Amino acid sequence: MDSPFGHLLGAFGALASPAMLLIMLAGVVIGIVLGAMPGFGSSQALARLFPLTFTMSVDQAVIFFFAVYSAVEYGARFRRY
């Protein structure tokens, strides 16, 4: 029986790979820019960026969506109404 911590270490190792870090960075930058645009929310951002994930693996696409969603919510703070 495997330890759950062994699986966690493997997951964190996969997240720390250079490709994943680059995908997270791209998602955050795109998300902040889209979030700062007036009238553009997180659901619109995810819908617009969905076709970009067709060539990604599943774990890369999920990490990209998490990064974009959280960055859009953060970028929405910079809107001036």
Secondary structure, DSSP 8 states (H G I E B T S, - for coil): ---HHHHHHHHHHHHTSHHHHHHHHHHHHHHHHHHHSTT--HHHHHHHHGGGGGGS-HHHHHHHHHHHHHHHHHHGGG---
